[in-house]
Amino acid sequence: MSGSVVIAGGGQAAAQLVVSLRQGGHEGPITLVSEEDMAPYQRPPLSKQYLAGKLERQRLLLRKAEYFESKGVELRLGRRVVGIDRQGKRATLDSGEALRYDWLALATGSRLRRLGVAGADLPGVHYLHSLANADRLREALRPKRRIVIVGGGYIGLEVAATARELGADVTMLEALPRVMSRVVSAQVADWLTEKHRESGVRIRTQAKVSALIGNGRVEGVETDGGSVEADAVVVGIGVLPASSLARECGLKEDDGICADEHCRTSDESVLAAGDCARAVNTLLGTAIRLESVQNAVDHGQVAASVILGSPKAYSSTPWFWSDQYRIKLQIAGVAAPNDETVLRGDPGAGAFAAFRLRRGRLSAVEAVSSPREFMAGKKMIAAQLAPDPALLADTSVPLKDLLPAR
């Protein structure tokens, strides 16, 4: 198998594509172009173990640089693709060099959603999206320092937990009525809120940030409910798909680069994978853009199958996780806001699960320190089951009894 492959991006999807191609027998040249100066690395630990100083920099690497060299993969680090000539099949780098390709994979990931208020560019305002961001933030999370976190999603809550464990004074400002309101049920959101408050985090919901204030450096956050003093501010208000390359060369885009179930864009020689891609998931029966390790790995494998000549469809149950203090939150599936919620287990005991049902069918499971419920729920979603809510809630009924017989 031959043909030159150029990969724009250096994250999880890009790394998986390289591994799957070489494991599948692809012998043609592969060039991976990444803006970062480091080979592809894990991003989830940036808000947890790495930020806390419990994980060394080199242990973040998905594969050591020697792996890529041994597999004949050329790494162009500290570079980015700035233009695509689809007709001539050339990708132009910011250095001016043009790389010819038979296959181009866009694995450009996501870009930060910036806080659009006065003072947002003051020194002492942090985002967390890259290793460089994490290195700067680590210096700010010292004992007794006043840290204000804007946004109560995955990043905000994980940074809050890490900051508290490091002894910082933490206030969280969330614009919506609940933390993580877009991704978990009200029951799980409220439980997490209580655990963070018990750990000393001050959480203010429905708090609209109007400005960041300071004289030469951030010193506080103005909200519609008053001001909060700060030695540092961490903004975690989400990301946007990094899809400008696709848009500029005329590929179809809609909250991400549009792709079919094989990660193929509207140009059959251009694939899209990872956070930047809105690909059709045949299990869910719709196109969806997800920001998760699992999704990036799946896309990398699917894109490789196309290049290898044996296309397989993207048909996986989405899953996510978050570590906060000693709490492990595992989610499978994608729930809608109005999905029914069925609790299994006692939240007061510190381990339980919220099962989400849409028109009777299981759409998601949110497992709090409950790995068995997570695994069983993931299998039920893949089997597209419509379990009896009463049986789901009854802890005397083993969940394996609700699964189809093999």
Solvent accessible surface area in square Angstrom, and as a share of the most:
residue,aa,sasa,rsa
1,M,119,0.53
2,S,89,0.58
3,G,18,0.18
4,S,16,0.10
5,V,1,0.00
6,V,3,0.02
7,I,0,0.00
8,A,2,0.02
9,G,13,0.13
10,G,13,0.13
11,G,15,0.14
12,Q,43,0.19
13,A,7,0.06
14,A,0,0.00
15,A,4,0.03
16,Q,32,0.14
17,L,1,0.00
18,V,0,0.00
19,V,12,0.07
20,S,17,0.11
21,L,0,0.00
22,R,44,0.16
23,Q,138,0.61
24,G,32,0.31
25,G,35,0.33
26,H,4,0.02
27,E,141,0.63
28,G,4,0.04
29,P,84,0.53
30,I,2,0.01
31,T,16,0.10
32,L,0,0.00
33,V,2,0.01
34,S,3,0.02
35,E,121,0.54
36,E,42,0.19
37,D,125,0.65
38,M,26,0.12
39,A,6,0.05
40,P,0,0.00
41,Y,5,0.02
42,Q,60,0.27
43,R,82,0.30
44,P,37,0.23
45,P,10,0.06
46,L,4,0.02
47,S,2,0.01
48,K,21,0.09
49,Q,80,0.35
50,Y,6,0.02
51,L,3,0.01
52,A,19,0.15
53,G,44,0.42
54,K,144,0.61
55,L,25,0.12
56,E,123,0.55
57,R,108,0.40
58,Q,115,0.51
59,R,151,0.55
60,L,0,0.00
61,L,29,0.14
62,L,46,0.23
63,R,92,0.33
64,K,138,0.59
65,A,53,0.41
66,E,114,0.51
67,Y,35,0.13
68,F,2,0.01
69,E,135,0.60
70,S,87,0.56
71,K,86,0.36
72,G,52,0.50
73,V,8,0.05
74,E,83,0.37
75,L,42,0.21
76,R,54,0.20
77,L,62,0.31
78,G,31,0.30
79,R,99,0.36
80,R,116,0.42
81,V,9,0.05
82,V,57,0.33
83,G,24,0.23
84,I,24,0.12
85,D,71,0.37
86,R,74,0.27
87,Q,179,0.79
88,G,37,0.35
89,K,72,0.31
90,R,109,0.40
91,A,0,0.00
92,T,49,0.28
93,L,2,0.01
94,D,64,0.33
95,S,61,0.39
96,G,56,0.54
97,E,71,0.32
98,A,49,0.38
99,L,19,0.09
100,R,127,0.46
101,Y,0,0.00
102,D,42,0.22
103,W,57,0.20
104,L,0,0.00
105,A,0,0.00
106,L,1,0.01
107,A,7,0.05
108,T,41,0.24
109,G,21,0.20
110,S,15,0.10
111,R,132,0.48
112,L,30,0.15
113,R,105,0.38
114,R,157,0.57
115,L,23,0.11
116,G,79,0.76
117,V,37,0.21
118,A,73,0.57
119,G,22,0.21
120,A,21,0.16
121,D,134,0.69
122,L,33,0.16
123,P,75,0.47
124,G,10,0.09
125,V,24,0.14
126,H,24,0.11
127,Y,21,0.08
128,L,12,0.06
129,H,52,0.23
130,S,20,0.13
131,L,4,0.02
132,A,51,0.39
133,N,22,0.12
134,A,0,0.00
135,D,46,0.24
136,R,138,0.50
137,L,0,0.00
138,R,80,0.29
139,E,107,0.48
140,A,4,0.03
141,L,7,0.03
142,R,123,0.45
143,P,92,0.58
144,K,175,0.74
145,R,57,0.21
146,R,91,0.33
147,I,1,0.01
148,V,1,0.01
149,I,0,0.00
150,V,9,0.05
151,G,8,0.08
152,G,2,0.02
153,G,27,0.26
154,Y,58,0.22
155,I,63,0.32
156,G,1,0.01
157,L,0,0.00
158,E,9,0.04
159,V,0,0.00
160,A,0,0.00
161,A,3,0.02
162,T,6,0.04
163,A,0,0.00
164,R,73,0.27
165,E,97,0.43
166,L,54,0.27
167,G,33,0.31
168,A,0,0.00
169,D,47,0.25
170,V,0,0.00
171,T,6,0.04
172,M,0,0.00
173,L,2,0.01
174,E,16,0.07
175,A,43,0.33
176,L,58,0.29
177,P,80,0.50
178,R,95,0.35
179,V,0,0.00
180,M,7,0.03
181,S,47,0.31
182,R,201,0.73
183,V,63,0.36
184,V,9,0.05
185,S,4,0.02
186,A,37,0.29
187,Q,75,0.33
188,V,0,0.00
189,A,1,0.00
190,D,70,0.36
191,W,28,0.10
192,L,0,0.00
193,T,15,0.09
194,E,89,0.40
195,K,57,0.24
196,H,0,0.00
197,R,113,0.41
198,E,112,0.50
199,S,39,0.25
200,G,34,0.32
201,V,3,0.02
202,R,121,0.44
203,I,10,0.05
204,R,76,0.28
205,T,47,0.27
206,Q,112,0.50
207,A,5,0.04
208,K,108,0.46
209,V,26,0.15
210,S,69,0.45
211,A,20,0.15
212,L,6,0.03
213,I,72,0.37
214,G,32,0.31
215,N,137,0.70
216,G,58,0.56
217,R,104,0.38
218,V,3,0.02
219,E,93,0.42
220,G,2,0.02
221,V,0,0.00
222,E,59,0.27
223,T,11,0.06
224,D,102,0.53
225,G,58,0.56
226,G,36,0.35
227,S,69,0.44
228,V,23,0.13
229,E,115,0.52
230,A,2,0.02
231,D,34,0.18
232,A,0,0.00
233,V,0,0.00
234,V,0,0.00
235,V,2,0.01
236,G,14,0.13
237,I,55,0.28
238,G,42,0.40
239,V,29,0.16
240,L,48,0.24
241,P,13,0.08
242,A,23,0.17
243,S,5,0.03
244,S,51,0.33
245,L,19,0.09
246,A,0,0.00
247,R,132,0.48
248,E,126,0.57
249,C,23,0.14
250,G,56,0.54
251,L,8,0.04
252,K,132,0.56
253,E,56,0.25
254,D,83,0.43
255,D,77,0.40
256,G,0,0.00
257,I,1,0.01
258,C,26,0.16
259,A,10,0.08
260,D,43,0.22
261,E,53,0.24
262,H,30,0.13
263,C,0,0.00
264,R,64,0.23
265,T,12,0.07
266,S,74,0.48
267,D,23,0.12
268,E,131,0.59
269,S,15,0.10
270,V,0,0.00
271,L,0,0.00
272,A,0,0.00
273,A,1,0.01
274,G,2,0.02
275,D,34,0.18
276,C,0,0.00
277,A,0,0.00
278,R,67,0.24
279,A,0,0.00
280,V,48,0.28
281,N,0,0.00
282,T,64,0.37
283,L,29,0.14
284,L,57,0.28
285,G,63,0.60
286,T,68,0.40
287,A,33,0.26
288,I,26,0.13
289,R,38,0.14
290,L,16,0.08
291,E,82,0.37
292,S,18,0.12
293,V,37,0.21
294,Q,13,0.06
295,N,1,0.01
296,A,7,0.05
297,V,33,0.19
298,D,22,0.11
299,H,0,0.00
300,G,0,0.00
301,Q,64,0.28
302,V,4,0.02
303,A,0,0.00
304,A,1,0.01
305,S,13,0.08
306,V,9,0.05
307,I,15,0.07
308,L,33,0.16
309,G,58,0.56
310,S,81,0.53
311,P,66,0.42
312,K,97,0.41
313,A,44,0.34
314,Y,2,0.01
315,S,58,0.37
316,S,33,0.22
317,T,11,0.06
318,P,0,0.00
319,W,78,0.28
320,F,31,0.13
321,W,74,0.26
322,S,0,0.00
323,D,39,0.20
324,Q,1,0.01
325,Y,53,0.20
326,R,239,0.87
327,I,22,0.11
328,K,84,0.36
329,L,1,0.01
330,Q,29,0.13
331,I,7,0.04
332,A,0,0.00
333,G,1,0.01
334,V,53,0.30
335,A,27,0.21
336,A,36,0.28
337,P,132,0.83
338,N,150,0.77
339,D,14,0.07
340,E,92,0.41
341,T,36,0.21
342,V,14,0.08
343,L,58,0.29
344,R,14,0.05
345,G,34,0.33
346,D,87,0.45
347,P,39,0.25
348,G,72,0.69
349,A,81,0.63
350,G,25,0.24
351,A,45,0.35
352,F,4,0.02
353,A,0,0.00
354,A,0,0.00
355,F,0,0.00
356,R,12,0.04
357,L,3,0.02
358,R,83,0.30
359,R,225,0.82
360,G,37,0.36
361,R,122,0.44
362,L,4,0.02
363,S,15,0.10
364,A,1,0.01
365,V,0,0.00
366,E,1,0.00
367,A,0,0.00
368,V,0,0.00
369,S,41,0.27
370,S,10,0.06
371,P,83,0.52
372,R,205,0.75
373,E,34,0.15
374,F,9,0.04
375,M,94,0.42
376,A,11,0.08
377,G,0,0.00
378,K,51,0.22
379,K,95,0.40
380,M,0,0.00
381,I,9,0.05
382,A,53,0.41
383,A,45,0.35
384,Q,82,0.36
385,L,38,0.19
386,A,72,0.56
387,P,14,0.09
388,D,70,0.36
389,P,54,0.34
390,A,70,0.54
391,L,70,0.35
392,L,0,0.00
393,A,44,0.34
394,D,58,0.30
395,T,88,0.51
396,S,91,0.59
397,V,31,0.18
398,P,61,0.39
399,L,14,0.07
400,K,146,0.62
401,D,90,0.47
402,L,32,0.16
403,L,40,0.20
404,P,78,0.49
405,A,105,0.81
406,R,272,0.99
